[in-house]
Amino acid sequence: MWPWGPFEEWMVRDPQRSDRGMAHMHLACARARNGGTLPPRPLCKHWVRRGLCFYKSECFYLHPEDEKGSLLKQQKRKGNRIVVSNRNRARILRFFAVTRLGDHQHDRGFVLDVAGGKGEIGYIFQNVDGLQSAVIDPRPLQTDRFQKRLRRGIYHQNSVMRKTIARSHEESCRSPRDPLSLRILLTPALVKALGQFMSAKKCPPELATNTTKLDQAIREAVQAAKAFNWKDATHEDGALCDDDDDDHDGDGGDDGDDGELHEMEEFGEEEYIRNILVSSRLLIGMHPDQATEPLVDLALATDKAFAVVPCCVFPRDNSHRRLKDGTTVTTYQQFLTYLMEKHDHIKRDTLPFEGKNQVLYWSPHWTDGAK
């Protein structure tokens, strides 16, 4: 088959399929229609829209340098914020984590989706990869849309990603489960207490069994989540937070309604939450806003791998932040540098989607654990 272009009036359409997208022809038909030769390959839509292509050199379509990200200039704005598509972000970050941080795959423990919103990343790890997952967010999970995507095979349709998936589509759909929901805030006090507790586990047993400080920090984190009013939470101005992405799980809205919210879960007991946090293997965050720095700090303090895509900087709420050269952190690029300066081995890469797409990642397997 050869890509021809947009559907035209003379083409015979399949009534069961949409007219959107690219029309394809048999090679002989394409040559005949084009005067005996195959028409040129079309431009890669991802290259034109984002300046990046997930398939890179394996992509069939063209990637001319002068067309790189050409449609980014046509982005719509909502007030002073740029409206961008957040389709596939969760799948792309999950794929990045399992390919770049694959050395943790044989570790036991939970994948923590920090500030995970409705919980798509945790849902994918739970059902597609078969890994225990938990979502840290004050809001309840809302997974109706993800269940539809799973049944429709959305999470298994990409041939490159499919090579890294542990479960087949049939196996994933057999008994899908929601990730666990930890409705807490990742507070600095909780990060500090968990780091101290994990360090104490390497010490004499009488220290390792002392959970008083950690349990107190968990109780405070639970109370902070109960008091948290998401409707009052606002992004910063467009200069520092330029994509219209309240949750990282939307995809452009072709799956129908989000569905009703899950029944409000009970806020967990200290021991239950502690066991999940202590036994986690990977922390992951897609635009976790104020939880970005606590996520990095927690991963480094407890020697757990992480991958995070920072978004807003919130300089007014974090005026204490300084780069190593003394510069106050006020811009997005400075924020990325500030986070990377927390450890010499933190790496940075670019993910193929619109909006804030810089990912920072680290694994304790790369070093001896020295901070």
N, C-alpha and C positions, 0 to 999 in steps of 0.2 A: 504494500500500500504506500501511496505517496501523498503528502499533504498538499492540498490544492489551494486552500484559502477559505474565506468566509463562504457560507452557503449562498448559492445563487438560485434565481428563479427556475432555471431549467433542470435543476437537480431533483432527483426523486428522493423524497425524505422518508425516513422511518417514522411512522406516527408515534412510536413509543419513545422516541428520543427527542431531545431539545434541538432547536436550530442553532443554538449558541455554540461557539467554538469553531474548530477547524474541520472543514470537509476533506475527506480522503478518497483517493481513487486507486484502482488497480494500476500498475505501472504501464500497461499497454494503453489503457484509457487516458492516462495523464499524457503520454507521449502523443497519442493521436489528437488530443484536444489542444496540444501546445505545438503543433506543427512538426511532429516527429522527434522532438527532444524533450527530456524531462524539464519542467520548470525549475527555477532556482529554489533552493531551500528557503523557507520563511524565516523571519527573525524569531529568536527565542523570546517568548513573552516575559519570562522571568528576568532575562537580561535587560529588556527594555523597561520593565516596570521598576526593577530594584537595583539593577547594575550588578546582580549576582545570579548565578544559576547553580542549583543544587547538584546537577549532573556534571558540571564543569566540562572537561574535555570529552566526556562520554556523550554529551548532548548531541542529538541529531541536528538541531536547529543552529542558525548562525548567531555569532556573538561579535558583530563588528564593534570596534572600539568607539566609533563616533555615535553609536546608538546606545551606549552603556548608560542605563538609568535615564533615558530621555524622557520617559513619562513621569519621572519624579517631579519635574518642573510643573506638571499639570495637576498636582495634588490639590484636593479641595481643602478648605479650611472651615472649621467650626469655631466661630469667634476668633481667638488668637491662637488656636491650636490646629495643627495639621491632622486631617482625618486620613488614616491609613488602614489598609486591610490587615487584619490579624489572623487570617486564614492560615492554618497549618503551623502556627508558631509552636504549639505544644509538641507536635510530632517532630518538628525539626530539632528542638532543644533536647527531646528525649533521644533522638538518633545521635546527636552530637555527644551527649553524655555517655552513651553505651559504647561509642567508638573511641572517644578520646580518654575516657576514664574506665575503660574495660578491665583494668587490672583489679578493680574492686568486685567484679562479677561473681567471684567465688566466695566473697565474704558473706557472712550471714548478717541479717538485720534488715531494718526498714529503709525504704527510700522516703525522705521527708520532702514534700512539696510545700515550701515555705511561702506564706501569703498566697496560697494557691487558688483563692477565689472559689469558683464552682468545683474545681478539683480535677481538671482534665489530665494534667500530667500525672498525677497520682493514679487516676483511673487507667491510663494507658499502661503504666508500669505494673499495676495490679493484674490487669486482665490480658494484656498482650504479651508482656514479658514474664508474667507469673511470679512477680516479686512482691513481697509484702510492702505496702505503701500506706502513708498517712499524710493527711493534709493539715497544715498548721494555718489556721485562719479563724478570725472571730465569727465569720458567717457560716451558716450550715451549707453542706454540700448541695449541689443541684446538678445531677448527672443524667437527667432524662435525655438531653441532646446527645451525650456521649454514648449512651446505650444504643441510640438509633444509628450513630456512626459505626459503632462496633458491628451491629447486625448487617449493615449495608456494606461492610468490608472496607470502609474508608481507611482504617488504620493498617490494612494489609495491602492496599492497592499499589503502593510505590515499590517497584522492583528492587531499587537500591536499598531502601529501608527494610524490605522484607527479608533480606539476607541476615539481618541482625535480630530478627524477631524469634523468640523461643517457641511460641505457640502458633499453631495454624489458626486460620479463621474459624474453622469448625470447633476446635478445642476452646478457643477464646469465648465463643458464643454459648458453649455448653452450660456453663454455670457462672456467668459474670457476677462480680461482687464489687461493691463500692470500696474505695480505700477508707481507712479509719479517719475519723475527723477529730483533731485536737483543737478545740476552740479556745485557744490561748493566744496571747501576744508574746512574741519573742523579745522579752525585755532585756536590757543590759544586766539586770540583777540575775535573771535566769541564766543568761549566757555565762556569767562569772561563776555562779554556783555549780552549774553543770561541768564547767571546765575544772573546777576544784575537786568535784566528786570523781571525775574520770581520772584525775591525777592521783587521788587518794587510793583508787583501786589498785594501783601499783605498789602501794605501801602496805604496812602491817594490817591484818584483818580487822582489828578494832577501829582503824580509821576508815577502811573501805565500807564498813557497815553503817557508818554514821550518815544518815540521810536527812538530818534535821534541817540544815540550811537549804538543801536542794528542795525539799518538800515545801518549805516556807516560800521559796522563790516561785515554785509552781503554783501555790495557792494565790500569790499576788498576781501572777500572770493570768490565772483564770479570772480573778476579780477584774483585772484590767480589760479583759476581753468582754466580760459581761457589761462593763460600763462603756465600752466602745460604741460610738454612734457612727456607723458607716455613712449614713446620709449626710452627716455634717463634715465628713472628710473630703477635702478638695485637693486637686492637683495644683501645682504651681503654675505660673504663667507659661505661655507657649515657648518662651525662649529657653526654658529649662526642661520642659516636658512636652515634646512636640507631637505626640501621637495620641489619638483619641481611643485609649485602650483601658477601660475600667477593669476588665477582666482579661486574662490571657487565654481565654478558652473560646472566644467567639470565632466564627469562620465566614462571616458575610451573610449568614441568615438563610441558608437554603434548606435547613432541616426542620422548619416549622417552629412552633413555639418552644420556649425553653421548658415548659412544663411547670407543674407546681413545685414549690420548695419542699424538700424532704421535711418530715415532721421534726421539730426541734429536738436535737439530741440532748441528752443530759450532759452537763459539763463533767469531765472525767475526774476520778479520784487521783490523788497525788501518786500513788504507787503505779497505777495504770499508765499515767502520762510519763512518769519517770522511766519505767521499763522500756517504753517505746523510744524515748529520746536517747537513752543510754545505748540501746541496741541498734541504733540507726547506722547505716553504712554510707549513705550518700545524701547530701543536701542539695536541693535544686530549686531555683527561683526564676520565674519569668516576670520581670518588671515588679518586683516585690516592694517598691516604694520605700517606706521607712524601715522595712525589715531587711533591706539589702545589707547594710553594714553589720547588724547582728547576725545575719546568716553567715557572712564571711568570718566574723569573730568566733562564732560557735564552732564552725568547721575546723578552724585553726587550733582552737583551744582543746578540742577533743580528738584531733587527728582523724577527721572524716573528710572524704573527698567532697568537692562541691563544684557546681556549675551555676552561675548566676548571670542574668542579663539585666544590668542596672537600668534604671529609667530616671526618675526625678531626683534632683540633688537636695532639695530642701535646705538651702544655705542659711535661711533665717532661723530654722530650728536647730541647726548644727553649726553654730558659729565657732565652736571649739576646734573644728577640723583644720589641720594644717599639713601641708606637704613637708617633706624633710628639709626643704630649703626655706621653710617659714611662710610660704605663700598660703593665704587663706583660700579654702576650697569654696568656690562659687559657681564654677561652670561644670558641664558634663565631663569634658575631657580631664579637668582637674580631679573630679570625683573618681574617675577610672584610675588615674595615677595614684591617688590617695589609697584606694583599695589595694592596688598592686604593691604598694610600698609596705603593706603589712607582712609580706613574706617574699623572699627573693625568688621563689620558684612558682609564683602565681603567673599563669599564662593568659594571653588575650587572643581572641579570634573574632571573625565576623561571620554572622549567620545569614543565610539567604532569605530574609524577609524584610518588609518595609518597617520604617520607624526605628526606634532605638534597637540596634541589632548587634551591639558589642557584647561578647560573652567573656567572662573571666572564669577560670577554672583551675583547680589544683587537686593533687592527690598526695596523701602522705607516703605513698609508695615511691614517689620520686625522690624523697629525701630521707634522712635519718630521724625526722620528726623535730629537728631543731627549729625554733621560731626565729 
